[in-house]
Amino acid sequence: MTVQEFALLFVAVLASALGQLFLKLGALQLGQVTGANAIGHILSIATTPALVAGLMAYGVGAILYILVLTRVELSVAAPAAAMIYLASVIIGAVVFKEALSFGRLAGLGLIMSGVVLVATR
């Protein structure tokens, strides 16, 4: 994977991570879905700005990932896209104050090690 290809993949991952951030923020605004409020919540998705922003960011991430796939083998691009896990854990810890256990950090380290091994030839 060239530096340009990695940069494109990295931006695609960042866009997807931004999408996750906004989707979580929007989900928190909606509140918990129950059987009684499910239809109202589903209709509210289109009018919740954070959710719309999250879906748009995911769309940008998907378009950029498609561009990556035109240049990089799927067997390299797909595992490298697992960098989204790193971004998600960082967002969860920093923005949402989620706990980072040793097991979670160890698992993340294994995932990132695998990404490096798969991305290098």
N, C-alpha and C positions, 0 to 999 in steps of 0.2 A: 504494500500500500504506500503510495507516494505521500509526501507532505500535504499536497493539495487535496488528495483524496481523503486523508485523515482529517484535514481541516473541515471539509464538507461534511463528513460523517459527524464530527464533533459539533458543528453548528446544528445539524439535524437532531442530535441527541439533546443539545441545550434547548432547542425549540420544544421538543417533546417533554422535557423536564419542566419547562415553563408552563406547558399545557397542564401537567399534573399539579403544579402549584395552584394555578387558577381554578382547576376543577375541584381541588380540595377546598379552597377558599369559598367557592360557590356552593359546594355541598354543605359546608358548615352554615352558610346563610340559609339554605333550605331547611336544615334540620333533619332529623331522622325520619325516614320513610316508613310508614306503617300501612297496613291494609286500608285503613280509613282515609289516609291522605295521599295515597299513591298517585291517583289520577291528577290531583291538583299539583303535586310535586313535578310530575312529568310535564305538565303544561307550563310550570314555572321555569323550567330549564331554558326555554327560549327567551325568557324575559329577565334572566339573572345575568347581569353584565359579566361577572367573573366566570360563569360557565360558558358564555358565548366566547369570551377571550380564550378560555382553555381549549375549546373546540377549534378555534382558529389557529392557535399555536400548534395543536396536534396536526392540523391540516398542513401547516407550513413544514413541520417536521417530516410528515409523510412525503411531501413533494421533494424535499431535500434528500430524503432517504432513497426515493426512486432515482434521483440523479446519481446518488452514490452507486446504486445497483447497476447503472449503465457503465460504470467504470471499474467496479471491484467485484470479485467473485463472491457469490452468495455465502460460500463456506467461510469467508473471511468477514464480510460485512455484517452478517447476522450476529455472530458472536461478539464482534466489536461493538455492535449497537447495545450490548449489555452494559455499556457505560452508563446507561440510563439508571441502572441500579445504584451506582455511586451517587449520581445526582439526586435521586429520590431519597436516599438515606441522609445526605447532607441537608436537603430541603426539610425533611422531617425533623431532623435534630435542631437545625438553626431556626426555622420559621415556626414550627409547631411544637417545639420543645419535647420531642419524642425521645425516649431513653435509648441509649446506645449500649447494649450489653456486650460483653466480651464475645459471646457466640455470634451476635449480629456482625460485629466488626471482623471476626475471623472469617465468617462466610463471605463478607464483602471482599476481604483480602484474597480469598480463593477465587472468587469470580474475576476480580481484576487481574490476578495472575494468569488465569485462563485466557482472558482477553489478550494479554500481551503475548502469550504463547501462540495463540491462533493467528494473531495479526502479523507476527514475524514469520518469515519463511525459512 
